């Protein structure tokens, strides 16, 4: 079996198992589907994702030949929002490490460090997830522009 046949075979099986990935019409829908698949429920309220939303507020490209992501990762984990939000690669190629926030419909906020997929049949993997204290969550929400928030619940 050639490499192209092999990749098509793998991608077909993954997409068949996760129709939400196949049916996503935008990159945001694809990321939301990946987050739902990984998380299974809201980390704040443990309920479904109805009325929830998410936003990516900082991102970088990791892997060779890019610089190590340790400083980015540390700024996110240490809630250094000023340092974290400076990470925006602005490259043509999409970034593959993102700091995201989930706003629960009940008001709480969860912080996630995620690896976004390279391929349409792949889905987001989560490095860590932390439910923020109310004041810290509000501080983070205040830094994220309104137009960056996307629905997390499945459409339809």
C-alpha positions in Angstrom: 0.0 0.0 0.0 1.4 3.4 -1.0 1.7 6.3 1.5 -1.2 8.2 -0.1 -3.5 5.2 0.1 -2.4 4.6 3.7 -3.2 8.2 4.7 -6.5 8.2 2.9 -7.4 4.9 4.6 -6.5 6.4 8.1 -8.3 9.7 7.5 -11.4 8.0 6.3 -11.6 5.8 9.4 -11.1 8.8 11.8 -13.7 10.9 10.0 -16.2 8.0 10.0 -15.7 7.7 13.7 -16.1 11.4 14.4 -18.7 12.9 12.0 -18.6 16.2 13.8 -15.1 16.7 12.4 -16.3 15.8 8.9 -19.3 18.1 9.1 -17.5 21.1 10.5 -17.9 24.0 8.0 -15.3 26.4 9.4 -12.0 26.0 11.2 -13.7 27.3 14.4 -16.3 24.6 14.1 -13.6 22.0 13.7 -11.7 23.2 16.8 -15.0 23.3 18.8 -15.8 19.7 17.7 -12.3 18.6 18.8 -12.7 20.3 22.2 -16.0 18.6 22.7 -14.5 15.2 21.8 -11.6 15.7 24.2 -13.4 17.2 27.1 -16.7 15.3 26.9 -18.3 17.8 29.3 -17.7 21.4 30.5 -14.8 21.4 33.0 -16.6 24.2 35.0 -20.1 22.8 35.4 -19.6 19.2 34.2 -22.7 19.7 32.0 -23.1 19.7 28.2 -21.8 22.6 26.1 -25.2 24.3 25.5 -24.7 28.1 25.8 -20.9 27.8 26.2 -18.3 29.5 24.1 -14.6 29.4 23.6 -11.8 31.7 22.3 -8.2 31.3 21.4 -6.3 34.3 22.8 -2.7 33.4 22.2 -0.9 31.0 19.8 2.4 29.9 18.5 3.9 27.4 16.1 5.9 24.7 17.8 8.2 22.0 16.4 11.4 22.2 14.3 12.6 24.8 13.2 10.6 27.0 15.6 11.8 28.1 19.0 10.8 26.1 22.1 7.4 26.8 23.5 8.4 26.7 27.2 8.1 30.5 27.8 4.7 30.5 26.1 3.5 27.5 28.1 4.8 29.0 31.4 3.1 32.4 30.8 -0.3 30.6 30.2 0.1 28.3 33.2 1.2 31.2 35.5 -1.7 33.4 34.3 0.6 36.0 33.0 -2.0 37.3 30.5 0.2 40.2 29.4 3.0 37.9 28.4 0.7 35.2 27.0 -1.2 37.5 24.7 2.0 38.7 23.1 2.3 35.3 21.4 0.7 35.6 18.0 3.0 34.3 15.3 1.2 35.9 12.4 2.7 33.4 10.0 1.0 32.0 6.9 1.0 28.5 8.3 -1.5 28.1 11.1 -0.2 27.9 14.7 -0.4 24.6 16.3 -0.3 25.5 20.0 -3.0 27.7 21.4 -4.1 29.2 24.8 -7.9 29.0 24.9 -10.6 30.0 27.3 -14.0 28.3 27.7 -16.8 30.4 29.1 -19.3 28.3 30.9 -23.0 29.2 30.4 -23.1 29.5 34.3 -20.4 32.1 34.2 -17.1 30.3 35.1 -14.0 30.2 32.9 -11.7 27.3 32.1 -8.2 27.8 30.7 -6.8 25.3 28.2 -3.5 24.8 26.4 -4.3 22.9 23.2 -2.5 21.5 20.2 -4.6 22.2 17.1 -4.5 19.7 14.3 -2.5 19.9 11.1 -4.9 17.7 9.2 -8.7 18.0 8.8 -9.2 14.4 10.0 -7.3 15.1 13.2 -8.7 16.9 16.2 -7.5 19.1 19.0 -5.6 17.6 21.9 -5.5 19.3 25.3 -2.3 19.6 27.3 -3.9 21.0 30.4 -7.2 22.4 31.6 -7.7 24.5 34.7 -10.9 26.0 36.1 -10.0 29.6 37.0 -11.0 31.4 40.2 -13.8 33.9 39.4 -11.6 37.0 39.6 -8.9 35.4 37.4 -11.5 34.2 34.9 -13.0 37.7 34.7 -9.5 39.2 34.1 -8.9 36.8 31.3 -12.4 37.4 29.7 -11.7 41.1 29.8 -8.6 40.6 27.7 -10.3 38.6 24.9 -12.0 40.6 22.2 -15.7 39.9 21.7 -15.1 38.9 18.0 -12.8 36.0 19.1 -15.5 34.1 21.0 -17.1 31.2 19.2 -19.9 28.8 20.2 -18.7 25.6 21.7 -22.0 23.7 21.5 -22.7 21.5 18.5 -24.8 23.2 15.9 -28.0 21.5 14.7 
